[in-house]
Amino acid sequence: MNRTERFYRIQKLLSQRRVVPREVFLEDMEISPATFKRDLEYLRDRMSMPLIWDREKGGYRLDESDPAHATFQLPGLWFSSEEIYALLTMETLLETLQPGLLGAQVKPLRNRIRQILAEGDRSPDDLARHIRVLSQGARPVEPKHFQTCATALLSRRRLRIAHHRRQEGETLERDVSPQRMVHYRDNWYLDCWCHLRKSLRTFSVDAIESAMVLNKPATDIKDETLDQVLGAGFGIFSGAETQTAVLRFNPRRARWVSREQWHPNQEGAVELDGYFVLKVPYSDARELSMDIMKYGPDVEVLGPQALRQQVADLLGKAAALYEAGAEQGQ
């Protein structure tokens, strides 16, 4: 237990028991009398804690007659070491989450977190050396479009966007009512009610080519409906109507996949021979097919037949590319 957490424990014990014998402090924090003495001196001299020894009651307590008692607070030190490290992780995430996207808005929060961390035993920079956040597959987002989407979302106004549909290679303009922003697999998405299609849609924010807040109130969709329609199936491409993918992983891969969550409503079972069968609801097979393919020969799609055939066709095309390349190399 480091010094920061000891201060936290001392204050907590005093608030819980009001009068605390020295032996209770030593046993609770597992420290020596000399360390406890140094902690008390620091709290009294440097932090102005109104801490006194009550000879009559045989323990330490906060002096309620001291004018400092009413306003005393350990600045930033009500955090335990685990909470401080969690703050550090948050600070690192804020720094690495697509730099520049929300720089001006996030800077005050980052500065406050670093001030709290600086009050501990180790500097924020020293702690940050031991945290690494890796992003993979993140697509850059235009900051002004992101901020426009966020403004419309929080002010509950409609949004006019020009969205590039990558699969078709075309750009469509539409009016939408933003419902929530989603950060998924290092990319940002906007869940909306689309007034063109009269249904819920999810748009990749990086594919938005222009955005404008309209002077019209947004249509609000209940959270239950959003979850039912957009969260029913696997991945970001979802829908209310789902099927169930049945995937069978070999024993080697099962050791990892059996501990993974692909969907909140998934079902999984380990078979006697060590294989793992995973059942996952899905409404759009595009993302699910890509995730299945990355496991190569370690997984087999047992059903539905359409999904099994789709994955088989994709694997066949991939194998054909390598076979053609091998023949050319010869």
C-alpha positions in Angstrom: 0.0 0.0 0.0 1.6 3.3 -1.1 1.5 6.6 0.8 -1.4 8.0 -1.1 -3.6 5.0 -0.3 -2.5 5.1 3.4 -3.7 8.7 3.6 -7.0 7.6 2.1 -7.3 4.7 4.6 -6.4 6.9 7.6 -9.2 9.4 6.6 -11.7 6.6 6.0 -11.0 4.9 9.3 -11.4 8.2 11.2 -14.7 8.9 9.4 -16.0 5.4 10.1 -14.9 5.0 13.8 -14.3 8.6 14.9 -11.7 7.4 17.4 -9.1 4.9 16.1 -6.4 3.2 18.3 -2.9 3.2 16.8 -2.9 -0.6 16.6 -6.0 -0.5 14.3 -4.1 1.7 11.9 -1.0 -0.4 12.0 -2.9 -3.7 11.4 -5.2 -2.3 8.7 -2.4 -0.8 6.6 0.3 -3.4 7.6 2.9 -0.7 8.3 5.5 -0.1 11.0 5.0 2.4 13.8 7.8 4.5 12.3 6.0 4.7 8.9 2.7 5.6 10.7 4.5 8.3 12.6 5.8 9.9 9.4 2.4 9.7 7.8 0.8 11.5 10.8 3.5 14.2 10.7 3.0 14.8 7.0 -0.8 14.9 7.3 -0.6 17.4 10.2 2.2 19.6 8.9 1.8 19.5 5.1 -1.9 18.8 4.7 -3.2 20.6 7.9 -5.3 17.7 9.0 -6.8 18.5 12.5 -5.6 15.2 13.8 -5.1 14.8 17.6 -4.4 12.0 20.1 -7.3 11.5 22.6 -5.7 10.2 25.7 -9.0 9.6 27.5 -10.4 7.5 24.6 -7.1 5.9 23.7 -7.0 6.7 20.0 -6.7 9.3 17.3 -9.5 11.5 16.2 -10.2 14.6 14.2 -10.5 17.7 16.4 -13.9 19.1 15.8 -13.1 22.2 17.8 -10.4 23.2 15.3 -11.8 25.8 12.8 -10.0 23.8 10.0 -12.2 20.7 10.7 -15.3 22.0 8.8 -13.4 22.7 5.6 -10.7 20.1 5.7 -10.3 17.9 2.7 -7.4 15.9 1.3 -7.1 17.4 -2.1 -7.4 14.6 -4.6 -6.3 12.0 -2.1 -9.7 10.5 -1.6 -8.7 8.2 -4.4 -7.2 4.8 -3.7 -4.2 3.6 -5.7 -6.5 1.5 -8.0 -8.7 4.6 -8.7 -5.6 6.7 -9.4 -4.4 4.2 -11.9 -7.8 4.1 -13.5 -7.6 7.9 -13.8 -4.2 7.5 -15.5 -5.7 5.0 -18.0 -8.5 7.5 -18.7 -6.0 10.3 -19.2 -4.0 8.1 -21.6 -7.1 7.2 -23.5 -8.1 10.8 -23.8 -4.7 11.6 -25.2 -4.6 8.8 -27.7 -8.3 8.8 -28.8 -7.8 10.3 -32.2 -5.7 13.3 -31.2 -7.2 16.6 -32.2 -10.7 15.3 -32.4 -11.8 16.9 -29.2 -8.6 18.6 -28.2 -10.0 21.9 -27.0 -12.9 20.4 -25.1 -11.0 17.6 -23.5 -7.9 19.6 -22.5 -9.4 21.0 -19.2 -10.4 17.5 -18.1 -7.0 16.0 -18.9 -5.3 18.9 -17.0 -7.6 18.1 -14.0 -6.8 14.4 -14.1 -3.0 15.2 -14.2 -3.4 17.5 -11.2 -5.0 14.7 -9.2 -2.3 12.3 -10.3 0.5 14.7 -9.4 -0.7 14.7 -5.8 0.3 11.0 -5.5 3.6 9.4 -4.9 4.7 9.3 -8.5 4.4 11.8 -11.3 1.9 11.4 -14.1 4.7 11.0 -16.7 6.3 8.3 -14.7 3.1 6.4 -14.4 2.3 6.9 -18.1 5.4 5.1 -19.1 3.7 1.9 -17.9 0.5 2.3 -19.8 0.2 1.7 -23.6 -3.0 2.1 -25.6 -2.9 0.6 -29.1 -5.4 1.5 -31.8 -5.9 -0.7 -34.8 -8.0 0.1 -37.9 -9.0 3.6 -36.7 -10.2 5.7 -39.6 -9.6 9.5 -39.2 -12.6 11.7 -38.5 -13.0 15.3 -39.6 -13.1 17.2 -36.3 -15.6 19.8 -37.5 -18.0 17.1 -38.6 -17.6 15.2 -35.3 -18.3 18.4 -33.4 -21.3 19.2 -35.5 -22.8 15.8 -34.9 -22.1 16.1 -31.2 -23.8 19.5 -31.1 -26.9 18.3 -32.8 -27.0 15.2 -30.6 -26.7 17.1 -27.3 -29.0 20.0 -28.4 -31.6 17.5 -29.7 -31.8 19.0 -33.1 -31.9 17.5 -36.5 -28.8 17.1 -38.7 -28.3 17.3 -42.4 -25.5 15.1 -43.5 -23.8 14.0 -46.8 -22.8 10.4 -46.2 -20.5 8.5 -48.5 -21.7 4.9 -49.0 -18.4 3.1 -49.5 -19.9 -0.1 -50.8 -21.9 1.6 -53.6 -19.3 4.4 -54.1 -22.0 7.1 -53.9 -22.8 10.0 -51.6 -26.3 10.7 -50.3 -27.7 13.7 -48.5 -30.3 13.0 -45.8 -31.8 14.6 -42.7 -31.5 12.6 -39.5 -32.3 12.8 -35.9 -29.2 11.8 -33.9 -29.8 9.4 -31.0 -26.4 8.5 -29.7 -22.7 8.3 -30.7 -20.9 5.0 -30.5 -17.2 4.3 -30.2 -16.7 0.8 -31.5 -13.5 -0.9 -32.5 -11.6 2.4 -32.5 -14.1 4.1 -34.8 -17.0 6.5 -34.3 -20.6 5.8 -35.4 -23.8 7.8 -35.2 -27.1 6.1 -34.5 -29.9 8.1 -36.0 -33.5 8.1 -37.1 -33.3 8.6 -40.8 -36.1 10.8 -42.1 -35.4 9.6 -45.7 -35.8 5.9 -44.9 -38.2 6.3 -42.0 -36.1 3.9 -39.9 -33.1 3.7 -37.6 -29.7 3.8 -39.3 -26.1 3.8 -38.2 -23.6 6.0 -40.0 -19.8 5.9 -39.9 -18.8 9.4 -38.8 -15.6 9.2 -40.9 -17.7 8.7 -44.0 -19.6 12.0 -43.4 -18.5 14.5 -46.0 -20.6 17.4 -44.7 -22.8 18.1 -41.7 -25.1 21.0 -40.7 -27.3 21.4 -37.7 -30.9 22.2 -38.6 -33.4 24.4 -36.8 -35.8 21.5 -36.2 -36.3 19.4 -33.1 -34.9 15.9 -33.3 -37.2 12.9 -33.2 -36.5 11.0 -30.0 -36.5 7.3 -30.0 -36.8 5.3 -26.8 -33.7 3.6 -25.5 -35.5 0.3 -25.4 -36.3 0.6 -29.1 -32.7 1.6 -29.9 -31.4 -1.5 -28.1 -34.0 -3.7 -29.7 -33.2 -2.6 -33.2 -29.6 -1.6 -33.2 -28.3 -3.9 -30.4 -30.2 -7.1 -31.2 -27.5 -8.7 -33.4 -23.8 -9.0 -33.7 -21.6 -6.0 -34.4 -22.3 -2.5 -35.6 -24.5 -3.7 -38.6 -27.6 -4.7 -36.6 -31.3 -4.9 -36.9 -34.4 -6.1 -35.1 -34.8 -9.3 -37.1 -32.0 -11.8 -36.2 -30.8 -15.2 -37.0 -28.4 -17.3 -34.8 -25.0 -18.2 -36.0 -23.7 -21.5 -34.7 -19.8 -21.6 -34.7 -17.7 -24.5 -33.6 -14.1 -23.8 -32.6 -11.4 -26.4 -32.2 -9.9 -27.2 -28.7 -6.9 -25.0 -29.3 -8.9 -21.9 -30.2 -11.6 -22.7 -27.7 -9.3 -21.7 -24.8 -9.6 -18.1 -26.0 -13.0 -17.9 -27.6 -14.8 -19.5 -24.6 -13.9 -16.4 -22.5 -14.8 -13.8 -25.1 -18.1 -11.9 -25.4 -19.3 -11.5 -28.9 -22.8 -10.5 -27.9 -24.7 -10.0 -24.6 -27.2 -12.7 -25.6 -24.7 -15.3 -26.9 -24.7 -18.9 -25.7 -21.7 -21.1 -25.5 -20.9 -24.7 -24.5 -17.7 -26.8 -24.3 -18.1 -30.3 -25.8 -16.6 -33.4 -24.4 -13.9 -33.5 -27.0 -12.8 -29.9 -26.1 -14.5 -28.1 -29.0 -16.5 -25.0 -28.2 -19.8 -24.2 -29.8 -20.8 -20.5 -29.8 -24.3 -19.3 -30.7 -24.5 -15.6 -31.7 -27.5 -13.6 -32.9 -26.9 -11.5 -36.0 -28.9 -9.6 -38.5 -26.2 -8.6 -41.0 -23.5 -11.1 -41.9 -20.9 -8.7 -43.2 -19.0 -8.0 -40.0 -19.6 -11.4 -38.6 -18.2 -13.1 -41.7 -15.0 -11.1 -41.4 -14.6 -12.0 -37.8 -15.2 -15.7 -38.6 -12.6 -15.7 -41.4 -9.8 -14.4 -39.2 -9.9 -17.7 -37.3 -9.2 -19.7 -40.5 -9.2 -23.5 -40.0 -9.9 -23.1 -36.3 -13.6 -22.6 -36.7 -16.5 -24.1 -38.7 -19.9 -22.5 -39.3 -22.5 -25.1 -38.5 -25.4 -22.8 -39.4 -27.4 -21.2 -40.8 -26.6 -22.7 -44.2 -26.6 -19.3 -45.9 -23.9 -18.0 -43.5 -21.9 -21.2 -43.9 -22.0 -20.9 -47.7 -21.1 -17.2 -47.6 -18.0 -17.9 -45.4 -17.0 -20.9 -47.6 -17.3 -18.7 -50.8 -15.1 -16.0 -49.2 -12.5 -18.5 -48.1 -12.6 -20.1 -51.5 -11.9 -16.8 -53.2 -9.1 -16.1 -50.8 -7.5 -19.5 -51.5 -7.8 -19.0 -55.2 -5.8 -15.7 -55.0 -3.0 -17.6 -53.3 -3.1 -20.5 -55.7 -2.9 -18.1 -58.6 0.0 -16.3 -57.0 1.8 -19.5 -56.4 1.4 -20.6 -60.1 2.7 -17.2 -61.3 5.7 -17.5 -59.0 6.5 -20.9 -60.5 
